[in-house]
Amino acid sequence: MVQPIPMLSTYIVCAAAMMTSTVTAAIVNKKPFLSQSTLGSNALHEIVGLDGVLVLYVEGSNRMTYKQLETVGIKPTLVSAVTVDAPQEELIKGGVGVNDTASFCPHSKGQNKRPVLQAIDASHRKALLIAQKRKEEWTAIFEDDTVPIELDPGFNDKFRNLWAQIPKRIGVVRLSWCPLLSEDDLVVNTYYEYKNFRLVDYQTNLNGEYWTGGCASAYMVRKDYLPRVLRIFPCCSAVDACMDSELYHYPKGCDNTNTCWGQKHMMGMDMQDSVNKTMHWQYVTQHGIFAQDNREAASIRHELMIHDNVQNNSEKN
């Protein structure tokens, strides 16, 4: 495994921020829930199948944010997230903690300071293993606080048009991500545009270095690329930092060479003004056609952290 890139400290800050509830933030543009009877043909399901939108969900949680996917005709298949009280062997297969020894991690130690981060790593690994067993070529994986940015009657038309342009070399399509740079410091290379949707080929910083940002809130993976994606586990750090350093930016030192794995095999779907449309939905800005919305309920990280705290208190008592 390659070593995490220096940007890791940024991911840790973002992960810590997303662990914090944002229920006190202003609530605007609340989207209605649609009944199952209103769900028609959906462009995403045409690619991944009826059960191919896997949503990582904390059992026992009252969060219903994921139901907003129904506003664009998406039927979520809930996958129970791995929690901090899972067996240690399951947690460490997902992520390496600070007390765990691992020769492939910096200083032979993990950088996941709390079991909740290991649980999130393990949850994404669990979903990817489910995807590997499916017969469909593509699977979509969402965290349960990820919603459509807009209630758009033209969603299917736009998605189909973008999907038709995706090259055969692509194995991962991000539907939501966090740039972790200001818009003024980011150069977005657009591969194709249709109406207000676009396919992002790759991004760079102002120095021309390949830049992917963070967050793993919604993405699609092609089945024949799953073995390569699964090689990032166990993660030395948060899952999005792992994807960045051990997948998208592989091999190490590729940022100025146009040879990074992500430049060859990963694209993103974005919509115009996605950053402003999702401002204050969480603590970092977001790109994509979906986004994490923590205005009304805490993120999956926060839900798992609550579970973590309850477990710790129980052990102390």
N, C-alpha and C positions, 0 to 999 in steps of 0.2 A: 504494500500500500504506500502511496505517496504521502508526504507530510503535509498537514494543513497549511494553507497559505497565511501570510501575515494578517489578512483581513479577519481572522477568526475572532479577534476581540470585538469586532463590530457585530458578529453574529451573536456572541454571548450577551451583549447589551440588548440586542433585539429580542432574544429569547427571554431575557429577564423582563423586558417591557411587556411582552405578550403574555407573560404569566400573570400580569396584574389585571384585575377586573376593570372594565371600562363602563360599568353600568350607569355611572353618573354623567356620561357624555350626552350631548344633545341628540335627540332622536328625530331624524328627518327622513323624508322619502320612504316611509315604511311601506313594504310591499305586501300585497294580500296573498294569503295562501289559496291555492286552487285545489278543488276536490279532484279525486282520481278520475272522475267522469269527464273532466275537462281536458285531460291529457291526451294529446294526439300524437302523430308521428313526430319524432324528435331527431334532429340531425346527429347529435352525439350518440344516441342509442343506435342509429343506423350503422355506426362504426364499431361500437363496443358491445352491442347486443343489449337485450332487455335487462340483464343482471350485471352489466359491465361498468356501472358507476358505483364504485366502492367508497363508502363514506365511513371514515373512522369515527366511532361514536363511543362515548363513555357510558357504559350501562349504569342505570340508576340516576342518570342526569336528567334534569327537566328541560334541558336545552332542546329547542325545536327549530333553531335557526336553519338547519339543513333542509327543512321542508320548503324553504323559499326556492329551492331548485325546481320545484314543481311549477313555478311561475313561467318557466320556459320549457315545460314538458319533460323534465328529467325525473325519473323514478329512482331514488337512491336505494342501494343495497347496503344495509347497515353492517358494518364489521366491528365487533367489540374491540375497543382499544385495549392494549396491554396496560395494566395498571401497576403501580409501584409494589403491590403485594404479590405480584406474580413470582414464580420460582426464580431464584437468582440466575439459574442457567438460561432461562428464557430472556431475562433482562440483558444479560451480558452478550447474548447472541445479537442483540440489537445495538447496544451501546456500551462503551467501556467507562466505568466510573473512576473517580479520582483515587479510589483505594484499590483499584484493580491493576494488575501488572499485565502489560501487553507490549511485546517487543516492537510492534509496528507503530506504536503511538510515540509522540514526542516525549523524550525522557522516560520512555517505557511505562507511562502512566496515562490513563484516560483523562479527558478534560470535562466530562459531564459531572458537574459539581453536585447535582441532586439526582436521586433515582428517577424523578419525573422526566428528566431529559433522556435517560436510558429507556424509559417506558415509551416515549414518543418515537425514539429510534426503532424500538422493537415493534411498535404498532405499524410503522411504514413497512418494515420488513415482512410482517405478517400479511399485509395487503398485497405486497409484491409476490409473495409465495402463492397466495390465492390466485393472482393473475396468471401465474405460471401454469396452473392446473386447468385454466379455462381453455375452451377450444377456439374462442375468438382471437383474432390477431392482435387487437388492441384492447387495453383496459384503462379506465380513468380512475384515479385515486384522489379523493377529496378529504380534507379535514372538515369536521362537522360545523365549523363556523364560516364556511365559504359559501357565498351566495352569488347570483348573477348581479353584475353591476347595475344593469337596467332591466326593467320589465319591457322587453323589446319584441314586438310582434314580428319583426324581421329577423329574429335570432337564427332560425333554421336556414333561411336563405343565405345569410352572411356566413354562417359556419360552413355550410356545404361549399360555398364558393372558395373560401380559404382552404378547406380540406383538399379540394381538387388540385390545388397548386403545390401541395407538400411533396418534396422530392422523395424518391425511394430510399435515399441515404439516411433519412431521419428516423430515429428510434425513440425519441422523447419529445413530446410537445407540451410545453408549459402553458397552462390556462390562467395562471396567476403567479405573480412573483413580486418581490420587493426590490427595487433598484439599489437601495443603500447608497445612492449618490443623488445629489440634487439634479434636477432636469438640466440645469445650465452646465453641469459637469459630465453629462452623459451623451454619447453619440449613439443613436439608434439606427441600425442599418435595416431598412425595410425591404423585404423580399417581394411582397405583393400587397396591394391594397384593394379593398372592395367596400364601397360606401364608407362607413366609419369604422370598419374593422381592418386590421392589417396583420400580416405574418411578419414577425420580427426574425430576421436571419441571425443576427448577433448584435451585441452592444460592445462599445469600448469606452474607456475614459478619455479624457482630453489628450493623454499621452499616446493614444492609439493602442493601449493594452486591452486585451479581451477582458470583458467584465460581465459577470452574470448576476450579481446581487445575491439575494437570499430568499427565504421562505419556500416551503414545500406544501402550500395550501391546496393546489389543484394542478395535476399534471396527467398526461397520458403516456403509456409505455407500450411499445410494440413487443410482442411475445419473444421474437428471436433476439431481442436486445436485453431481455430480463437477466440472463446469466451475468452479463457485464454489469448491469445496474446493481445486482445483488452482491457483487464483489466489494461494494463499499462497506459492507457489514462484516464484523461489528464496527460501529462508528466510534472514533475517538472523541467525537464532539457532537453537537446538535446535528440532526439529520440533514438540514439544508446546508450547513457548513461542510458536511461530509460529501454531499452531492457535488458541491462546488469544487472542493479541493481534490477529491478522489475520482471524480467522473468528468465534470465539465472542463476542468483545468488540467486534465491529464494529457500528456505527461508533464511532470514538474518543469517549469521554465518555458512553457509553450506560449505564454501570453503575447509575445511580440512576433510569433512565427507563423501565425495562421494555421497551426497544426493541432490546436487543442481539440479534444474529443467533442466538446460541446459545439465548437464551430462547425464540425463535420456532421454531427448526428443529432443536434438539438435545435429546435425553433420554439417560438412562443406566439400565441395568439393574443392580440392586444386591441383595444379600442381607443379612438381618439379621446384625449383628455381624461384618461383613466385615473391619473393621479388626482386631479381636482374633483372628479366625481366621487372618489372614495376618501377624500380628505377627512381625517379624524375618525375613520372607521376603526383604525387601530393606531398604534404609536409610530409606525413607519409608513412611508408612502408606498403605493402599490401600482403595478401594471397588470394588464390582463383583460380578459372578458368576464372573469369572476374575481372576487376579492373576499378577504376575511372581514367580517362585520361583527365587531365586538361592542357595538353601541348599546345593545339591549341585554346581552349575555356575555359571560366570560368566554375566553378561548378554550380550546381543548387542553392547552397547556395549563391554564388556570384550574380547570376541572380536575386534571390529574394531580396538580399541586395540592388542591384541597384534599384529595384522596391520600396523597403523600403525608400531609400534616396530620390527618385523622389516624393514619397508620402509626406515625411516630409517637403521637400522644398516647395511643393505646399501648404501645410497647413500654412507654415510660411509666404508665399506671400499672 
